[in-house]
Amino acid sequence: MAIAEWPTASGPADYALFVGETCLGIVEAKRYRKNVSAAVDQAERYSKGFVSAANADQWDDGFVVPFVFATNGRPYLKQVETESGIWFRDARLPSNLRRALMGWFRPDELLSMLEVDKEKAQASLAARSFDFGFQLRPYQKAAIEAVENTLATEKREMLVAMATGTGKTKLAIAMLYRLLATKRFRRICFVVDRSALGTQTTDEFMSTAIEGPKTFGQLFGIKGLEDIKPDPETRVHICTIQGLVKRVLYNNDPADVPPIGQYDLMVIDECHRGYLLDREMSDAELSFRGQDDYISKYRRVLEYFDAVKIGLTATPALHTAQIFGDPIYTYTYREAVVDGWLIDHEPPIRFQTALSKAGITFDVGDTVEVLDSHTGEVQNTVAPDELNFKVEDFNRKVITQPFNQVVAEELAKHIDPSLEGKTLVFAATDAHADIIVNELKKAFAAQYGSIEDAAIRKITGSVDKVGTLIRSFRNDAFPQIAVTVDLLTTGIDVPKITNLVFIRRVNSRILYEQMLGRATRLCDEIGKEVFRIFDAVDLYATLQDLTQMKPVASNPKLTFEQLFDELATVTEDDQRELVRDQALAKLHRRLRKLPSKVAQAVEDLTGETVEHLRDRLKQGSPAEAAAHVRKFPELGKVLDWNPDGKGPIWIPISHHEDSMHAVTTGYGEYEKPEDFLDTFTSFVKNNQNRIAALSVVVQRPRDLTRAELRSLRLELDRMGFSETSLRRAWNDASNEDIAASIIGYVRQAALGDPLIPFETRVQTATRAILAKGKWTEPQKQWLRRIAEQITREIVLDRDSIDQGNFAAHGGFNRLNKVFNGQLESILHDFNEELWKVA
């Protein structure tokens, strides 16, 4: 690229940027302290007055040179954004806004940008069909449309929140195919947070057919994790966030630092992973030294590239919204369960041992074996004070083999290794995972006579060839039971997981939801209908309300960071008030022994003392409190800071005997399944005239539409009455496992209808319909197909036939002709027969 000063009738611009004989950019240079964003106006004026035979084309508003820049030589600083960095505007469209850059574009990047016609590409996207080599689900299509509509508004950061297991990678493949095929973007960086996820993503991109037999990888040039630099023809480059940090922030050779325009779109998968609360970091992440540092580098490396950023996550965190904005599209786990795309879980099975109930206590003067955390040596010491450990401390602050042994023995009674389905166990630490593997092997061998050694394996970052082991867990018979710490908490897709076992406490809503997400995927291969949760540390009860974005009861273990995160996030006033009050209670306690360094740090951050902060939160409304903590996202971390704290150098080893105290099934606030069912009956009877869909189910089930059924299921789910929980409670209360539909449970509660397996109802209704008329053989076959679809979907209506499995056969209109215009009546007759009292 040639750089030249040049005169115009309106005065001299500082620099013109030429590629060949064509001027692609005008640069207005200002003095160091001058506002730089406003100087773009001057560069625009020069662009309009530029005269050159090679720049014959004019853009909108008379611009001759397409790209304009302004700079005062100051490095970019977000705190003084308008007075630093290199400001840039693509002048070809009036809607293109000016923005700050971290560096200069290279000549080939400017030429590539010139080839992108955003208006043409957006029009092409709007007209393009959603036909691929695979079928998109309705919510995936809706998410892509939300992204494309947002792109038309020139918004450059966006967040898509979709539940774990709903197919974010398939969505990304379809979305990127459309964006590349229409030339909306020229090169895309797909960012993952771990190498294992990068390998998995590359495999999917290379194997997913999208145009006939041609895969995405065959249509577009792809570079994987092993490729540091994309080639000119590369369209998708898959990178880890750690790799980008190393290349951008810690590159020893300035020539090897990637240019800011290397990508014009970045898709960040699992973008919540800047949030590392209560998570044991891998070796790679230890280089970031902690959460604050990690988020800082995470944000800096994303801001470095001048690209549109799309974050994908199942669990948005507060910092995620600060980077990407509020979600432009959300599809929750509960919606996916109601729609039949994900698997629900039964109420958790809680293991309470004698030690987990009472805790572990060492009296003053007791001889205690301790593990030196620095040397790994075991030595004896005398307890100087009484030492007390609760279950959340087990296997972190105190090693207790008897507890793990009792849990493993009970687990062996509930899981038969000869049956299909895999089990994922969450341990507290890598060393704890070793203990669990050993105890599980002994327990299963004792329960079932023998078990192969390879059936139970530890899968953490410390094991040999961990990638191969993860693939074996996903694809092979062994290992059948995997014990992990954090390696398998996000992104790893193993549909055969039917059991989750928690032998560790976590304090992070995000981490907890990611753990649950490991078992939510459908798996028709093994006939998976639900998954089970085995909870040995009372984790489910502690975090279940929090995972629904409701604040939990006051808990001294909650940090200021967690409380302020929730206060800034929840939307209901009663929720805000509860979290605000919890934060105030904790703040009162903190003020009694507040280190002077923390007090000064709070004042430096907020401009007020901690006492003034307390009074502000107390005297203002919950909404005002939430708004205030949003202004200072680092405040919680500062208040949690312990400047004089030092980690323990030893861990006690407990030999206290343990035994199973109780094994119970949790129904939220209800102790017994009968109580849960009674509450459900009361809810149905008290609301059948208030909730429209509930009234239809009780009084006119033949008129129920699929949309009404969905709204009813979501409402019941919101109240805690999922179909899975109702079935489990009925089983526990009556010892009958009846696969009735949600409609069956509602009508049983409201009218006392007998609870009958839904498949039996469909078979009875089908016999009644077939007996009503003289059907042709093709009509009989279609009636049986309709019955099969009703068994799966409960309700069939005109819309569902047009969108579902019948769509390929011509949908409603084609099928209506088969039945001589009587299809709608037949569907109503099916609904009528289904709910006749037996």
N, C-alpha and C positions, 0 to 999 in steps of 0.2 A: 504494500500500500504506500503510495506517495503522499506526502504531507506538504502543503504549500500555503504560503500567505498569498492573499489575492485582494485586489481593490474592487469596489463596486461603487455605483453612483451614490449609494447611501452611506458610504464610508467603509473603512477596511475591517473585514472580519479577521479574526486571529488566524484560523487555519481552515483549510479545505482538505478533505480526505478523498483521494482518488484511487480507484482500482482501474488500471489501464487509463483510458482517457475519460472515464465516467466519474463524475464527482458523486460520491454516495453520502458524504457527511460534511456538515459545517460545525466547527467547534468555536464557541465563544469562551475565551479565557479571561477570568477576573482575578483581582488581587486576592490575597490569602484570606482576608477577613470579610470579603463581600458575600452577600447572599447569592447562592449559586443557582437555586431552583428558578428564581425569577429571571435569571440571565438567559434562560432558554428562549424567552420572547425575542431577544435580540438576534439569536441564532436563527429563529424562524423568519425574521425580517430579511436576513441575508439570503436565506434559502429562496425566498420569493423573488429576490432581485438578481439571482445568479443567472449568468448568460453563458451558455456553452452549447456547441453543436451536438455534443455527445449526450447532453441532458435535454433533449427536445421534448420529452413527455412531461406533462404537468399533472400534479395530483390535485386532490380537492383543495379548495381555497387558494389555488395559485402557487402551491409549493413546487419548486423545480428540483431541489435536492431532497431526497426522501427522509434522511436521518439528521437530526440536529442534536448537538451536545453543548453542555456548559460545564465549566470546572473552575475551581479556584485553587487547585493543588492540594487541598486538605484530604487526608484519608477519610473514608466514610465512617461516621459515628452516628448511631441511631438517635442518641440523645440530642444531637444538633443536626438532624437529618437535612434540613433545607440549606444548611451552611457548609456541607461537606459532601464528599463523594463526587462522582461524575454523573451529572443529570442528563437524561436522554429522553427523546421523544421521537416516535415513528410518526412523521407528519403526513403520511399518506391518507389517514382517515381522521376526521374531526373527533371521533370518539376515543382515539388513542391518547391515553393520559401520559404525562411526563412522570418519570420515576428515577430513583437514584440507583447507580450501579457501583459495584465494588471495584471495577477495573474497566479496561477498554476491550471492545470487540475486536476480533481479528478480521482481516479482509475477507476470508472465505465465509465467516459467519455473517458479515453484512450482505454478501452476495446471496447466501442461503435465505436470510431474512427477506430479501427482496423477492424471492420466489414464492413466499407465502402470501396468498391473497385471502385474508381472513373473511371478508364478506362473501366471496365465492365459496369458500370452504364451509361457512356456516349455512349457506343456502343448500349446498350439496348434502350436508348432514341432515337438514330438515326433510329433504326429499328422499333420502336413502332408506331402504327397507332394513328390517332387523333379521334378515335371513342369514344364517351361518351354518357351518357344518354341525352345530349343536343347537339345541333349543334353549333359549333364554327363559328364565322364569319371569313372571310378571313384575316382581319387585326389582329384579336386575335391570330389566328394560327401563323401569321408572327411574332407577338411580342414574343410568346412562343419560336419559333425557334430562334429568336435573342438572347433570354436569354440563351437557351441551348447551342448555338454556342459560346456565350461569356464565359459560364462556362468552356468550353473545353480549353479556353486560360488561365485559372487560375486567371482571373480578379475577385476580391473579392468585388467590389462595382460597381453597375450598376443602371442606371436610365431608366425607361420606361415612356414615356410621351404620354398619350392618353387623348383625349378630354373628358370632363365631359359627362357622359351619354353613353359612348361607351362600358360599361360593364367590368370595371376593376375587380370587384369581381368575375364574371363568369370566366374571364381570369385567375384570381388567383386560383380559384378552379381547373380548368383544368390543370394549370401549376403545382400546388402542388401535384395533384393526380399523374401526370407523374413522378415527382421527388421522391415522396414517394414510388410509385409502383416499380420503378427501383432501389430503395435503394440508390439514389444519396445523400440524406440527411436523417438523423435519427430523428431530432426533429426541428420543425419550429415554430418561434414566428411571429405571424401576428399582427403588431402594428397599432393601430388606435389612433386618437388624442382626441376622445370624447367617453364617455360611450354609448351615443345613437348610434354612428356608430358601436361600438363593439357589441351591442345587435343585430343590423341589420345584421352585418356580421356573427355572430354566427347562427342566424336564417337561413341565406342562406346556410352556410356550412352544417347545420343539415337537410335541406329540399331538397337540390339539388341532384336528382338521377344521378348517374354517372356510375354504373354497373347494368344495368337492373333496378329493383326496389330499389336496395341498394343505399342509399345516401352516400355522402362523410363522414358524421358523423358516419354512421354505419360501414364504411370500416376502418376508422382510429380514434384512440382515440383523442377526442377534449376536451380542457379545456377552459372555458369562463372567463369573467372578474372577476367573483366572486372567482375564483380559483387562489390563489397567487402562489402556487407551482405546477408544472406539476408532474404527476405520472410517474413511469418508462415506462408505456405503452403509455403515451401521445405522439402523433405525431404532433399535432398542438395546440399551446397555444395562445389564443387571449388576448392581453394586451393593455392598454392605455399607451401612452408615459409618462403621468404623474405618472401612477402606477410604471413603470419601474424606473423613476427618484427617486421616494420615496424608492423603494426597494434597489437600487444600491447605491445612494448617501446619503440618509438620514435614513438609517436603524440603529436603536439603538442597535440591537443585531448582532454582526459580524457573528454569526452562521447562521443568516437568510439571509445574503447577497447572492444572487444567484451566483453560480459559473460561471466562464467565459465561460465554455464549455457547459452550460445548453442548448444552441441552436447552431446548426451549420448552420442555415439559418434564416435570419430575413427579412420579407417582410414588408415594411413600407408604409402603405396606406396614401394618401394625404400628401406625405412627404414634400411638400412645406410649411406645416403649422408651421415650425419654424419661418416663416416670418409673423410678426404680425403688420406691419405698418398700422396705421389708423383703427385698429380693436378694438372694445370694448371687453376687456378680461373677461372671465368667472371667477367665484370665484376661481376655481381650478388654472387657469392660473395666477391669481393675485399673487399667491405664488412665481412666477418666477420674479416678480417686473418689467419686461420690456422685450423688444425684445432681447437686447444683452444677458441678463442673460438667457433668454429662449433658444436662439440658443446655448449658451455655454453648458447648461445642456443637451439639445437635442443631441448635438454632442458627449458629454462625455459619455452619457449612451449607445449610439450606438457603440462607440469605445471600450467600456468596454467588450462587448461580442465578443469572437473569432468566428465570424460567417460571412458567405457571406451575404452581404446586397443588397437587391433589392428595390429601391424606386419606388413607383407608384405615378404619379401626372398628372394632366391636365395642370398645370401652373408652369413650372420650374422657380425657382428664382435663383439669383446668388449664394446664399449660398447653394442651393440644389445641383448645379453642383459642388461646392467646396467639398461637402461631398460624392456624388455619382458619380461624373464625368459627362461628357456630355451624353445626351440620346443615348442609343444603338438602340432605336426604337422610332419613333415619328409618331403619327396619329392625325392630327389636326381636330379642329371643322369644318373648311371649307371643308376638305376632306370628313368628315363623312356626312355633309349635301349633298355634291355632290353625294356621293355614296348611299344616301337614308337611312342612319342609324340614323340620327338626324334631328330634325326639325329646319328650318330656322326661323328667325324673320322678320317681316315686318319693314319698316323704322319707327323709333320711333315717337310716338305722343307726342309732346312737349306742356306742359302747361306753359304758362307764365302769371303770375299774375301781377297786378300793383306793388305789393311790391317786387316780385322777380326781376322785371325789374328795379325798382328805388332804391331798398334797403330800409332799415329802419334807420331813423335818429332821434336822440334825440338832441335837441338844448341845448346850455349852459343854465343852470338855470331851465330846465324842471324838473318837479316832476316825478320821475320814480319809479315804483314798481319793487322790486328786490327779487329774491328768493335766500336765503342764502343756498349755496350748502353744507354747513356743518350741519346746523340745520334743513333745510327744511322750515324755517319760511319765510313769506312774509313781507317785510317792505318797507317803502317809503324812498327815498333819493333824492337828487338834483344832476343832472348831472353837474359835475365840468367842463367838456369840451364837445365839440360836439362829439357824439357817432354815428358811422356809421357801419352798418352791411349789408354785401352782402348775397346773397341767400345761399352761402355755409356755412354761419354762422347760418342760421335759425335752431332753435330747438337744437342747441348746445350752442351757445354763447348768443342767445336771444330767448326767448319763444314767439311764435306768433300764438295764437289760430286762428285769422282771416285767415291767410295764409292756415293753415290746413283745415279750414272749406271750403274755396273756392275750394281747390284741391279736397276734398272729394265730394263736390257737383258736380263738373265737371266729376269726375271719375264715379259717379253713372249714368251719362248719357251714358257712353260708355260700361258699364258692367251690364248685366241683370242677377241677381242671379238665375232666373228660368232656365237659359240655362246651358248646361254642360260646365265643365272647371273650374279650380280653379285659385285663384289670390293670389300672394305673394307680400306683401308690405314691403319695406325696410325702417325702421325708423332710426333716428339718435342716439337715446338713449332709454333706457328702459322707462323713463318717457314720452318721445315723443311718444313711441308706445301706451301708454295708451290714450294720447290725440287723436291719429289717430283712434284708435278703437272706441272711443266715437263719433268722428265726422263722421266716416263712417256709423255707425249705424243710426245716425240721418239723414244723407244724403240719404241713401238707403230707409229708411222708408218713407221719404218725396217723393222720386221719384217713388216708387213702391207701396205705400200704407202701407206696413208693411214688416218687416223682422224679422226672429226669432233671438233671442239674441245669440244663439249658432252658428249662421252662420258666425259671425265675431269674431275672437279671437286673443288675443296676444299670441305668442309662443316665449318666451324668457326663459332664465335660471331661472327667478324669479317666474314663475308660478307653481302652484301645479300640481304634476304628469305630468311633461312635456313630458316624454316618451310616456305616454298614449295619450296625446294630439297630438303628432307628428304622431303616428300611426293612429289616427282618421283622421287627415288631409290627410294622404296618402290613407286610405282605406274606410272611411265612407263619407256620404253625407255632414256632418258638422264636422269641420268648412269649409266653402266654401272660405272664405277670411281669410288669416293668416297675421298678422303683426309681423315682427321679427326685430331684430337688426343684430345679427351675427349667431344665433344658427342654422339657416337653410341655411347658405351660402355655406356649403360644405357637400358633401357626402349623404345628405338626398334625397332619390329617391321618387319623387311624380310626376309620368308621366302626371297626369291630369292638371298640372299647364299650363295655356294658357295665363296668364297675369302677367307681372312683373311691379311693380310700384316703382319708385325711388323717395323718399322724403328725401333723404340724399345724401350728397356728400362723395365720397371716393377718396383717392389719390393713391390707390394701384391698379396697373394693375392686380395683381394676385387676389385680393379680387373681383374686378369688373368682371373678367372672371368667377370666381366661382359663382357670383350672376347670371350672364347670363345663366350659366350651369344648373340652377334649372329648366329651362323651355324647354330645348332642347330635352327631351326624347320623343320618339314615344309613341302614345297612340291610337291604333286603336279602342279601346272601345268607345271613344267619337269622332272618326273621326277627330283627330287633324291633321291639315295640316301646320299651322304656329303658332307662338306665338307673342304676342304684347308687346311692351314696352311703358309704360307711364312714361314720364320724367318730373317731376315738378321742378328739380333743375339744368337742363341743363347738366346732368352728361354724357349722351351719346356723345354729341359733344365734351366734354372735354377729354374723355378717349378713344373714338373709334379708333383713329389713333394709340394710344399707345398700344391698345390690339392687333393690328396687328404687334407689335414690331417695329413700326415706331415712332421716337421721335415727341413729340408734340411741338407746338409753345412756345416761351418763356413765362413762367408763374411764377410769383413770388411765388406762393404757392408751386411750386415744391421744394423738399428738395434736399440738396446735395447728400443725400443717394440715392434718386430716380435717379438723374441725373447720378451719377457715376455707379449705377447699370445698367442703360441703356447703358452708354458708354462702359462698360465692356462686354455687351451682344450683341448689334447690330453688324451686319457683313458688311454692306455696307459702303463705305467710305463717301458718302454724308450724311448718317445718323450719322456716328461718328462725322463728322465735325459740324453738326447742334447741337448735344448734347454737344460736346466740347465747342462750342461757348456759349451755354446757361449756362454751368457751369462756364465759364470764366466771363460772365456778372454778374452772381450771386456772384462770388468770389470778383470781383471788389467792389461790394456794401458791401460785408461782411468785407472787409479790412478797410473800413472807420470807423467801430465801432467794431473792433475785440477784445473781452476780452482777457486779457493777459494769462489767464488759457488755453483758446482754442489755442492760438498761441504756447504756450509751449507744449501742448499735440500733436499738429501737428508735431512739431520739434522732440519730443520724438519718435513719431511713424515712421516718414519718414527720419529723419536725416537732414532735410532741413527746412528753414523757409517757412512761407506761401507765402511770396513774391517770393522766389525761385520756389515754387510749381506753382504759377501763371505763372511765366516766362517759366517754363518747358512746361506747357500745351499750352502756347501761341506760343512758338517757334517751338515745335516739330510737327510732322505730327499727324493727327487724330489717326492713328494706334498706334503711339508711346504713345500718351496720353492714349489710351485705355489700352495698355500694362502696363503703369505705375500705373493706378488706380487699375488694377487687382492685382498688387503686394501688395496693402494696402487695403483690403476689408473693414477695419474699418474706412477709411479716411472720408467717407461721414458722418458717425455718429458723428465723432469728430468735423467736421466743423458745423454740425447742433446743437451741444451742446450749451445750454444756462446755464452756471454755476450759474448765479444769478437769473434765472427766477423762478417765483412762479406762480402757477395756480390761476385763478380767484376764489374768495370766494363767488361771487354773480353773478347771471344771470339776466339781465333785462327782464321784462315781457312787451311785446309790445301789445298795444290795437289799433294800427294803423289799420284803416279799409283797407280791401283788396277787389279786384274784379278780375275776369278773363279778362286778357288783350288780349290774343290770344291763339288759339289752332291750332297748325300746325303739319304737317307731315314732318319729316326730310329726305332729300335726300343728305346727306353729304354736299358738297359745293354748291349744287343747291337749289335755293329758291323754284322753281316750278317743278312739275312733268314733264311738257312739256320740260323744260330745260334738265332734266335728260334723257328723251327719245331721244331728239335731239342729245345729246352727244353720246348716245349709237348707234344711226344710223350712225353718223359720224365715230365712231370707227369701226363698221362693214364694212362700205364702204372703209375705208382707209386701212384695214388690211386683207381683204378677200383673197388677193393674197400673203400675207406674212405668215399668220397662216394656216398651212396645213389643219387642221380639219375644220377651218372656210370655206376654199375653197371647201371642200367636201360637207359641209352642203348647200352651195349656189349653187354649180354646179352639184354635183353627190350625192344627199342624199341617193340614194339606196345603195351606196357603203360604207356608214358610219358604222364603227365598234363601239362596246361598248367602247373599249379603246380610240378611237379617240373622242368619245362623252365626256368621262370623262376628257380628257386633255383639251378639249374646255371649258367645264364648269368650270374647275379650273382656266383657263386663264381669262375667263370673270369674274369669282368671284374675282380674284386677282385685276382686274381693277374696281371692285365695282358694276358689273352688274350681280348680282345674279338673278335667276329666280323669287324668291319671291319679290325682289325690283322692277323688271320689271312689274310683274303682278300688284303690288300695284300702281305703277306710271301710268300704263295704266288705271286702275280703276279710279284713282283720276283725270286723264286728260280727260277721255271720259265717265265716269260714267258707264262703262261696266266692269263687272268682268268676264274675260275670262281665263279659266284654260288652256291656250296654253302651249306647251312645250317650252324649250329654243330654240329648232330648229325653232319652229314657230315664235318666236320673232326675231331670226336672219334673217330668210327669209323675214319677213315682212319689216325689216329695209333695207335689201339689194335689194329686188326685188319688194317690195310692195305687196307681197302675203297677202290675207285676213287673219286676225287673227281669227282662229277657235278653239274652245275647242278641246284638243287633243283626248279626249274620242270620240268626234263626228267624228274626222278623222279616228280613228281606226274602228269605226262601219261602216263608208262608205267604207273603204278599205276592211273590212271583207266581206261585201255584194258583192263587185266587185270580190274578189277572189272566193267566193262560186259560183258566176255566170259564172266563166270562164271554169268550167269543170264538169264532172260527178263524183262526189265524193261519196265514200262509207259512210255509216253512221258512222263507227269509224273515218274515215278521217275528216268528218264534225265536230265531237266532238273535235278532236285534233286541228283543225283549230280555233275553238272557244277558246280553252285553250291557243293557241299561241296568239290570239288576246288579251286575258285577261292579258297575261304576257307582251305584248308590251305596253298595257295601263299603266302598272306599271313601266316598264324599258325603254320605248321609243325605244330602239334598241335591237333586238335579233340577235345574230350571233351564230356561231358554239360553241364558247367557253362558252357563257352564257347558252346555252342549256345543255352543259355538266356539268356546275357548279351549275345551278339554280334549280328551282322546278322540272324540268324534269329529273334531275339526278337520282332520285329514280325509275324512269320508264325506265332506261337504257340509258338515255342521247341521244346524237345526233344519234349514230349508230342505236339504237333501233327505234327511231322515223323516221329515214331516210328509214328504211325498210317498215314502215307503208305507206310511201308516194312513195314507189317504186324507191328510190334513187333520188327523186326530192326535198328533203327538202330544200337544199341550194337555189335552184331556187325559191321556194315558199317564203322563207324569203326575198329574193331580191324583189320579186313581191309585198310583203307587203310594203316594204320601198318605192317602186315606186308609189304605189297607195296612200300611206299616204300623199305624197307631191305633188300630182297633183293639179294644181291651180283650185280652185272651181269655 
